[in-house]
Amino acid sequence: MVSASNLLIALVLQTQAPGSAPLPLSFAGAVRQATKASADIGPAAVTIAGLRSDAAGARVRQARASLLPNLSLTGSWVNRTFNPQTLGFQLPGLSLPSLVPPFNAYDGRARVTQTLFDLSSVSRVSAARGQLNAANAERSAVIETAAQNVALAYARAARANAVVAARQADSALAAELVGLAVAQQQAGVSASIDVTRAKTQLADAAGRLVVAENQLDRATIDLARALGIEPSTPITLTDSLSVQLGAADVPADRNAAVTQAVATRPDLIAEQARGAAARQAVSAISAERLPRLDLEADYGFSGLRVPDAVGTRQIAVEVTLPILDGFRREGRKAEQEAVARESDVRTRDLRQQVAADVDGALLDLRSAGAQQQIAVERLQLAAQEVSEARQRFRAGVAGNIEVINAQSSLLRARDADIDARFAAVSARIALARSVGSARTLH
């Protein structure tokens, strides 16, 4: 089994080497590739979701900065003149000059500030962490969607592969029946119209094969796009529409599946995290009414000349009590409360949607299973009908119109079998996505 890292390297090399041999790709490998995007390769949506998660992490660090010490260094040089009379000094019998000559002043200082108590900042950090949790859950939801899209694209390509094989079998049968019709005509036991009918069927089979091959090429392009690689990358599928394709870690029981979905569906988790972040934001805004306690200290050197600079210091404790900000705080709080209520509504709706998704996928899976059983029986009967009609035509007791009708029935039976297998794979993929286990598809 090819590892995800080796598959990623192979895909990169494949996109850089046009005209090289097709890349063998398994269903499980394609799903793993969809969940491991990078800046250079992979689904763009997964990469963007990862960057948004990184941005949310950076916002947590920004919010935490208000609780950590701040250190700054300042240095200044001033050359100035001023009027000492503006200082308010009035000494009897002494006349102060109206202008002090220019002088230099030097000052260098280190300043440290530290928040001692600010409940609002603590709540804002909690709100930022809630937003980070929501961003991580959204990234998981995007990965689940990407895994589902790649799995469906692979299933469509496998279906197109099966259709091409069926059309090739149809063409081979049509060519065989043309040879049989020609032999029967040469033996004088059938009319020339039988040969014409057989050749018509052969031409029809050839046309269907051309269409099927084009659909396979289109499906391969769609698979490459879902994987986030160059669309012209040649890909060879190593898995077919088998009964095992699309299996995942999903409970067989309906109630267990719904329970797992409610606990692990990333879109539901993301909405719950957004609601929690909004409620933390409400708490942070409410805490802004409380006093804030800060400590400030600085130490530096100042003087008229650098060699004569004297060390000075200052320590201060500051208490800030917000009183009124024009009711802006109340408006922000009301906004976040509305966001929290909206999130609660979405969460409730998502819980119902989770159960609906599981039930719908289970119904489709049961229906696809029944369709497969019918399609297998129909395919066996159609093949038997072709065999019997061919024997009757070879024996000269019937024209090849019976063979052509049987051939058409076989074509439809093959298509029905392929559609039933594709429906079963699609239902298994949908069930895995409904419980949040699309990335475990194999």
Wavefront OBJ file of the C-alpha trace (Angstrom):
o trace
v 0.000 0.000 0.000
v 1.418 3.413 -0.981
v 1.815 5.767 1.994
v 0.237 9.225 1.953
v 3.641 10.977 1.856
v 4.895 8.803 -1.009
v 1.638 9.375 -2.847
v 2.026 13.131 -2.434
v 5.575 13.013 -3.832
v 4.439 10.830 -6.716
v 1.621 13.221 -7.570
v 4.006 16.190 -7.550
v 6.457 14.399 -9.815
v 3.623 13.283 -12.052
v 2.453 16.866 -12.593
v 6.010 17.887 -13.476
v 6.631 15.081 -15.976
v 4.129 15.287 -18.839
v 4.009 12.229 -21.038
v 5.161 9.914 -18.249
v 3.516 6.625 -17.358
v 0.063 6.802 -15.721
v 0.080 7.019 -11.942
v -1.585 4.052 -10.193
v -4.066 5.376 -7.658
v -6.128 3.413 -5.149
v -9.410 4.540 -3.622
v -7.964 4.717 -0.101
v -4.871 6.543 -1.377
v -7.015 9.148 -3.119
v -9.021 9.764 0.059
v -5.832 10.120 2.134
v -4.431 12.541 -0.411
v -7.566 14.691 -0.122
v -6.982 15.110 3.622
v -3.298 16.068 3.344
v -3.187 19.239 1.301
v -0.223 21.598 1.125
v 0.535 24.932 -0.481
v 1.795 23.163 -3.619
v -0.655 20.309 -4.096
v -3.982 19.060 -2.792
v -7.513 20.468 -2.584
v -7.355 24.251 -2.279
v -10.259 24.314 0.172
v -8.324 22.147 2.658
v -5.247 24.376 2.417
v -7.328 27.533 2.879
v -9.094 26.024 5.904
v -5.699 25.241 7.445
v -4.570 28.837 6.916
v -7.758 30.124 8.536
v -7.075 27.887 11.516
v -3.555 29.350 11.739
v -5.040 32.860 11.644
v -7.420 31.958 14.504
v -4.434 30.711 16.525
v -2.676 34.004 15.916
v -5.748 35.864 17.230
v -5.494 33.878 20.479
v -1.928 35.116 20.909
v -3.083 38.668 20.192
v -5.792 38.441 22.865
v -3.354 36.941 25.391
v -0.929 39.829 24.868
v -3.100 42.149 26.974
v -2.375 39.961 30.033
v 1.392 39.711 29.501
v 4.107 42.257 30.375
v 4.951 44.987 27.885
v 8.526 46.291 27.727
v 9.635 49.351 25.782
v 12.816 51.393 25.497
v 12.800 55.115 24.724
v 15.558 57.635 24.185
v 15.319 61.326 23.467
v 17.415 64.414 22.883
v 15.829 67.836 23.206
v 17.312 71.233 22.420
v 15.006 73.991 23.508
v 14.437 77.510 24.802
v 11.518 78.629 26.969
v 10.088 81.555 28.869
v 10.394 80.940 32.644
v 7.726 83.553 33.363
v 5.148 81.133 31.948
v 5.880 78.824 34.882
v 4.176 81.209 37.310
v 7.217 82.150 39.408
v 6.927 85.699 40.831
v 9.741 86.634 43.278
v 9.714 90.142 44.876
v 12.550 92.285 43.709
v 13.723 89.706 41.202
v 13.127 89.983 37.505
v 13.287 86.727 35.583
v 14.532 86.793 31.996
v 11.936 86.387 29.363
v 14.030 83.809 27.502
v 16.284 81.034 28.707
v 19.104 80.360 26.223
v 19.092 77.088 24.310
v 20.087 73.985 26.283
v 20.206 70.221 25.654
v 18.282 67.570 27.578
v 18.988 63.842 27.298
v 16.695 61.073 28.511
v 16.884 57.275 28.156
v 14.254 55.074 29.786
v 13.023 51.488 30.057
v 9.291 51.096 30.759
v 7.432 47.973 31.902
v 3.641 47.669 32.175
v 1.744 44.699 33.546
v -1.974 44.110 33.907
v -2.697 42.870 37.426
v -6.441 42.349 37.066
v -8.628 42.573 33.951
v -11.440 40.056 33.808
v -12.525 41.358 30.407
v -9.163 40.446 28.842
v -9.336 36.988 30.403
v -12.763 36.469 28.853
v -11.526 37.753 25.488
v -8.770 35.123 25.526
v -11.391 32.462 26.205
v -13.510 33.814 23.321
v -10.493 33.726 20.998
v -9.818 30.121 22.014
v -13.443 29.319 21.220
v -12.997 30.840 17.769
v -9.850 28.733 17.338
v -11.819 25.608 18.242
v -14.450 26.613 15.697
v -11.788 27.181 13.026
v -10.229 23.772 13.724
v -13.642 22.127 13.528
v -14.385 23.961 10.284
v -11.078 22.681 8.920
v -12.152 19.147 9.839
v -15.484 19.756 8.092
v -13.683 20.934 4.957
v -11.450 17.847 5.082
v -14.544 15.631 5.396
v -16.106 17.347 2.391
v -12.875 17.045 0.399
v -12.634 13.331 1.241
v -16.234 12.840 0.154
v -15.692 14.765 -3.093
v -12.583 12.770 -3.958
v -14.298 9.491 -3.058
v -17.268 10.332 -5.294
v -14.950 11.467 -8.094
v -13.046 8.180 -7.823
v -16.330 6.229 -7.835
v -17.477 8.103 -10.961
v -14.176 7.345 -12.657
v -14.467 3.671 -11.640
v -18.015 3.655 -13.010
v -16.780 5.169 -16.278
v -14.073 2.476 -16.364
v -16.724 -0.211 -15.928
v -18.852 1.331 -18.678
v -15.869 1.292 -21.056
v -15.276 -2.391 -20.254
v -18.968 -3.108 -20.848
v -18.935 -1.255 -24.183
v -15.800 -3.170 -25.207
v -17.604 -6.416 -24.388
v -20.603 -5.199 -26.413
v -18.337 -4.421 -29.367
v -16.660 -7.843 -29.145
v -20.070 -9.563 -29.063
v -21.323 -7.443 -31.968
v -18.227 -8.321 -34.033
v -18.726 -12.015 -33.239
v -22.368 -11.827 -34.316
v -21.368 -10.128 -37.579
v -19.027 -13.031 -38.298
v -21.796 -15.498 -37.449
v -24.286 -13.668 -39.726
v -21.789 -13.667 -42.604
v -21.122 -17.381 -42.111
v -24.837 -18.141 -42.036
v -25.389 -16.118 -45.227
v -22.543 -17.887 -46.998
v -24.045 -21.193 -45.913
v -27.336 -20.093 -47.458
v -29.334 -20.396 -44.230
v -29.933 -16.653 -43.600
v -30.779 -13.552 -45.577
v -28.464 -10.633 -46.248
v -30.589 -8.442 -43.978
v -29.264 -10.433 -41.027
v -25.753 -9.316 -41.954
v -26.925 -5.727 -42.289
v -28.616 -5.854 -38.899
v -25.470 -7.296 -37.296
v -23.247 -4.621 -38.847
v -25.652 -1.935 -37.659
v -25.340 -3.274 -34.139
v -21.553 -3.279 -34.487
v -21.548 0.371 -35.604
v -23.848 1.271 -32.717
v -21.541 -0.520 -30.269
v -18.527 1.337 -31.665
v -20.287 4.679 -31.190
v -21.226 3.817 -27.617
v -17.607 2.852 -26.935
v -16.364 6.245 -28.168
v -18.813 8.029 -25.867
v -17.822 5.823 -22.921
v -14.105 6.484 -23.445
v -14.762 10.229 -23.568
v -16.721 10.019 -20.313
v -13.826 8.124 -18.722
v -11.392 10.849 -19.755
v -13.710 13.501 -18.330
v -14.097 11.554 -15.078
v -10.304 11.284 -14.772
v -9.991 15.052 -15.199
v -12.627 15.594 -12.507
v -10.737 13.228 -10.186
v -7.485 15.123 -10.761
v -9.221 18.413 -9.991
v -10.744 16.974 -6.807
v -7.240 15.908 -5.755
v -5.904 19.371 -6.531
v -3.367 18.204 -9.118
v -2.761 19.074 -12.764
v -5.863 18.002 -14.758
v -3.701 16.482 -17.481
v -2.073 14.051 -15.025
v -2.585 10.492 -16.324
v -4.154 8.304 -13.644
v -4.773 4.569 -13.573
v -7.399 3.369 -11.087
v -6.356 0.293 -9.138
v -9.818 -0.272 -7.592
v -13.097 -1.070 -9.286
v -16.781 -0.889 -8.326
v -16.594 -3.815 -5.921
v -18.807 -4.569 -2.939
v -15.981 -3.467 -0.606
v -15.362 -0.077 -2.223
v -16.457 2.819 -0.030
v -16.292 1.000 3.310
v -15.611 3.153 6.396
v -15.638 3.092 10.185
v -19.419 3.400 10.541
v -21.641 1.620 13.100
v -24.135 -0.795 11.581
v -26.932 0.216 13.969
v -28.908 3.336 13.102
v -29.045 4.756 16.631
v -25.338 4.139 17.138
v -24.611 5.877 13.839
v -26.691 8.920 14.839
v -24.980 9.036 18.254
v -21.556 8.939 16.610
v -22.583 11.600 14.102
v -23.789 13.974 16.831
v -20.511 13.465 18.713
v -18.091 13.687 15.767
v -19.693 15.630 12.902
v -17.211 18.529 12.482
v -19.806 20.954 11.103
v -21.921 20.464 14.238
v -18.863 20.786 16.473
v -17.857 23.971 14.639
v -21.292 25.537 15.167
v -21.249 24.638 18.870
v -17.780 26.207 19.175
v -18.970 29.385 17.432
v -21.863 29.649 19.896
v -19.515 29.156 22.847
v -17.167 31.839 21.480
v -20.069 34.280 21.113
v -21.141 33.666 24.711
v -17.565 34.208 25.894
v -17.540 37.487 23.960
v -20.709 38.524 25.834
v -18.954 37.767 29.127
v -15.910 39.766 28.046
v -18.031 42.803 27.173
v -19.921 42.569 30.463
v -16.608 42.362 32.360
v -15.514 45.685 30.846
v -17.664 47.383 33.526
v -15.361 46.017 36.245
v -12.286 47.906 37.485
v -8.979 47.267 35.768
v -5.727 47.244 37.730
v -2.383 47.968 36.011
v 1.183 48.286 37.217
v 3.655 50.584 35.479
v 7.356 51.001 36.219
v 10.142 52.802 34.426
v 13.804 53.470 35.036
v 16.164 55.638 33.063
v 18.850 58.330 32.963
v 18.327 61.992 32.212
v 20.436 65.125 32.300
v 21.698 68.184 30.466
v 24.750 66.215 29.305
v 25.213 62.499 28.829
v 28.132 62.212 31.303
v 26.048 64.052 33.906
v 22.894 61.932 33.442
v 21.220 60.842 36.690
v 19.196 57.672 37.173
v 15.489 58.220 37.860
v 12.607 55.837 38.357
v 8.864 55.736 38.684
v 6.433 53.085 39.934
v 2.696 53.528 39.544
v -0.421 51.513 40.166
v -3.419 52.558 38.123
v -7.067 51.652 38.641
v -9.474 52.273 35.774
v -13.231 52.108 36.224
v -15.277 52.563 33.000
v -18.427 54.571 33.595
v -20.036 55.422 30.260
v -18.963 54.945 26.652
v -22.055 56.288 24.940
v -23.792 52.890 25.338
v -21.459 51.392 22.745
v -20.733 48.544 25.139
v -24.412 47.672 25.409
v -24.740 47.615 21.616
v -21.749 45.268 21.233
v -23.167 43.004 23.906
v -26.570 42.857 22.204
v -24.860 42.003 18.904
v -22.961 39.065 20.411
v -26.067 37.833 22.210
v -27.875 37.739 18.856
v -24.947 35.821 17.344
v -25.120 33.298 20.199
v -28.883 32.818 19.753
v -28.411 32.386 16.005
v -25.773 29.735 16.667
v -28.161 27.906 19.006
v -30.795 27.792 16.256
v -28.261 26.475 13.752
v -27.036 23.870 16.220
v -30.563 22.591 16.792
v -31.190 22.456 13.043
v -27.874 20.661 12.442
v -28.750 18.006 14.996
v -31.931 17.290 13.057
v -30.002 17.357 9.764
v -27.498 14.845 11.128
v -30.266 12.328 11.850
v -31.832 12.998 8.442
v -28.499 12.462 6.668
v -27.918 9.143 8.446
v -31.467 7.919 7.757
v -31.282 8.958 4.100
v -27.924 7.248 3.582
v -29.171 4.037 5.225
v -32.288 4.035 3.013
v -30.151 4.531 -0.106
v -27.803 1.767 1.012
v -30.643 -0.727 1.505
v -32.179 0.236 -1.828
v -28.817 -0.124 -3.593
v -28.363 -3.587 -2.061
v -31.729 -4.711 -3.404
v -30.935 -3.202 -6.803
v -27.647 -5.091 -6.915
v -29.332 -8.438 -6.295
v -31.864 -7.764 -9.054
v -29.164 -6.484 -11.419
v -27.021 -9.612 -10.935
v -29.973 -11.889 -11.696
v -30.959 -9.743 -14.673
v -27.414 -9.857 -16.044
v -27.304 -13.652 -15.774
v -30.656 -14.005 -17.541
v -29.632 -11.565 -20.305
v -26.409 -13.490 -20.914
v -28.399 -16.733 -21.058
v -30.851 -15.126 -23.503
v -28.003 -14.101 -25.813
v -26.553 -17.615 -25.697
v -29.865 -19.285 -26.526
v -30.697 -16.792 -29.307
v -27.271 -17.330 -30.848
v -27.742 -21.100 -30.812
v -31.142 -20.756 -32.490
v -29.670 -18.492 -35.145
v -26.747 -20.826 -35.743
v -29.173 -23.725 -36.064
v -31.120 -21.768 -38.680
v -34.447 -21.982 -36.838
v -34.660 -18.182 -36.308
v -33.292 -14.943 -37.761
v -30.783 -12.814 -35.972
v -33.465 -10.364 -34.874
v -33.766 -12.498 -31.740
v -30.018 -12.232 -31.238
v -30.119 -8.449 -31.659
v -32.969 -8.126 -29.167
v -31.083 -10.311 -26.700
v -27.954 -8.263 -27.307
v -29.857 -5.058 -26.463
v -31.204 -6.685 -23.301
v -27.658 -7.640 -22.296
v -26.460 -4.070 -22.858
v -29.203 -2.698 -20.615
v -28.510 -5.373 -18.000
v -24.823 -4.467 -17.925
v -25.689 -0.791 -17.472
v -28.160 -1.640 -14.700
v -25.502 -3.725 -12.918
v -22.980 -0.867 -13.141
v -25.554 1.659 -11.922
v -26.502 -0.553 -8.982
v -22.874 -1.003 -7.924
v -22.231 2.739 -8.267
v -25.348 3.516 -6.224
v -24.127 1.208 -3.453
v -20.681 2.846 -3.372
v -22.254 6.329 -3.374
v -24.557 5.354 -0.505
v -21.615 4.043 1.554
v -19.734 7.294 0.922
v -22.771 9.358 1.936
v -23.210 7.279 5.104
v -19.557 7.805 6.058
v -19.910 11.548 5.504
v -23.150 11.683 7.503
v -21.404 10.335 10.626
v -18.213 12.352 10.122
v -16.018 9.437 9.013
v -15.394 10.276 5.357
v -11.644 10.438 5.930
v -11.680 6.729 6.952
v -13.094 5.609 3.588
v -11.159 2.763 2.026
l 1 2 3 4 5 6 7 8 9 10 11 12 13 14 15 16 17 18 19 20 21 22 23 24 25 26 27 28 29 30 31 32 33 34 35 36 37 38 39 40 41 42 43 44 45 46 47 48 49 50 51 52 53 54 55 56 57 58 59 60 61 62 63 64 65 66 67 68 69 70 71 72 73 74 75 76 77 78 79 80 81 82 83 84 85 86 87 88 89 90 91 92 93 94 95 96 97 98 99 100 101 102 103 104 105 106 107 108 109 110 111 112 113 114 115 116 117 118 119 120 121 122 123 124 125 126 127 128 129 130 131 132 133 134 135 136 137 138 139 140 141 142 143 144 145 146 147 148 149 150 151 152 153 154 155 156 157 158 159 160 161 162 163 164 165 166 167 168 169 170 171 172 173 174 175 176 177 178 179 180 181 182 183 184 185 186 187 188 189 190 191 192 193 194 195 196 197 198 199 200 201 202 203 204 205 206 207 208 209 210 211 212 213 214 215 216 217 218 219 220 221 222 223 224 225 226 227 228 229 230 231 232 233 234 235 236 237 238 239 240 241 242 243 244 245 246 247 248 249 250 251 252 253 254 255 256 257 258 259 260 261 262 263 264 265 266 267 268 269 270 271 272 273 274 275 276 277 278 279 280 281 282 283 284 285 286 287 288 289 290 291 292 293 294 295 296 297 298 299 300 301 302 303 304 305 306 307 308 309 310 311 312 313 314 315 316 317 318 319 320 321 322 323 324 325 326 327 328 329 330 331 332 333 334 335 336 337 338 339 340 341 342 343 344 345 346 347 348 349 350 351 352 353 354 355 356 357 358 359 360 361 362 363 364 365 366 367 368 369 370 371 372 373 374 375 376 377 378 379 380 381 382 383 384 385 386 387 388 389 390 391 392 393 394 395 396 397 398 399 400 401 402 403 404 405 406 407 408 409 410 411 412 413 414 415 416 417 418 419 420 421 422 423 424 425 426 427 428 429 430 431 432 433 434 435 436 437 438 439 440 441 442
